[in-house]
Amino acid sequence: MREGAINKLYEFDAIGTHWWLEILSDQEFSQELRADLDDIVNQFDKRYSRFRDDSLVAELLRTGKVINPPTEMVKMMEFAREMYHASDGVFDITIGNTLHRLGYGKRKAARQLHVRDFWRDVAVSDNEIVLPEPVMLDFGGFGKGWLIDVLSQHLRDFGIDAFIVNGGGDLYCQSETPIEFALEHPTDSTKKIGQTQITSGALAASNTLKRVWQDGNQTKHHIIDPRRDDSSDSDVVATYVRATTACIADTMATVLILRPDLERVLQKQYGLQTILVRNK
């Protein structure tokens, strides 16, 4: 936090991580703006969390459909479809079942099924979303980045023209002058592997070393490879991605762990700057 920024910083915990939003101009967070941001975050969690029984994701698992879905949800489904094809199928939002089965969520919510040809058979429209069969979707691969972009746009709409939105280390920055950010070491948060400067754009990181848990005698992590129906065994253990939006940066940080061979193609397609750390 920059000096004198006491009334320019807003911190809270949501969707499993710590957030801080900082205004870089002479403006400040008003009570109205804070309330707006709280409403946006709470609604996002209520709609799309796979950890809540009252979410739209849970409704899709129970019934296989959502009638009159929010416009945002339709756009999220369309984005997930694009990322599935851009990643040759490794970015797969139907991995919610696998995450729950492996213990990252309620095991009782897991269903032993493989959704074949999901994107060929799913129906997505403004009127309804109908799945080929009930399945636990997981928007976690891009949900944090999506929310960062939504909050960033709300700050702009509110007249804030210079800010940082940081959700658990993934962030979007808009500033008149470059802001330097450290690239945190994947195993030691007290160290950094480098730094980058951002005037306008996003930064996201992902790794297979921190968010881990035991499943019996095996260690699992949250980066799921749908080709294995299990945690990734890629030799890439951490990624750092810069992109024009947090949503793209967040998604590609995951994709490049699973398919590092797509790095150059995705760099060109989405204008990425990337660093991949491999397990030596």
C-alpha positions, 0 to 999 in steps of 0.5 A: 500500500502506498503512503497516505492510502488509508482511505484508498484501500478496501480489503475483504475475504471472498471466494476463498482468498484475500482481496485488496482494492487500492485507488491510485488517484486522489479519489477515495472509497465511499460508503456507496462504492464499498457497498456496491463492491460487496453486493457484486462479490456476494452475488457472484459467490452465491451464483457460481460457487460449487461449495454452496447448495443454493448456487446456480452451479448446484442447481445445474447438478441437481436438475441439469438446467437453469431457466432464465440464467443471468446474462453474466452466466451465459457469457461465462459459459461462452467464455468457457467454451472458447477456452476449451477449444483454445486449449485443445480441451484441457481447460474443462469446466466439467472437472467439478466432479473430479475435484469433489471426488479427490477431496477438494469439496464435498465428496458426497457431491461427486458423481462417477461420470465422464461427460462426453462431448459436453460442448457439442451437446450443451444448450446455452441461450438467454432463455436457458442453460441445459446440460447433456446430463447433470454435472458439477461445473467448476468456474474456478479456473477463471472465476477469480479473474472474471470477478477481478475484471467485473470489479475493475469495470465497476470502478471505472463506471464509478469514475475511478481512473487509476486503481489496482484490484488484487484477488489473492495475488492475481490482479488488474492494474490501471495507472498513469505510471508503471507500477512494479509487482513482484513475482512471488516464488512458488514455494517461498512467499518471502522470495521472488523470482522477478518483477514486472511493471504494469500500466494497464493490464493483468497479471496472474500466477498458478502453481501445483505446489501450494493448494495441496491436500492428502487423498489417502496416501496420495498428494493431490493439487487443484490443477486437474488434467481432464485427460487423466481425471486427476491432478496434473502430472506436468513438469510445469509447477508454476506459471506467470501470465500477463494479459489484457484482462485478468480473466484471460491471464487467470485462465492461461496460467492454468492452461499453460501448466497442462499444455506448456507446448501451446505457449507460443500459440497462445502468446500470439493468439491472446497477446500474452507474456509468460514465464513457466517454472519447471520441476528440475 
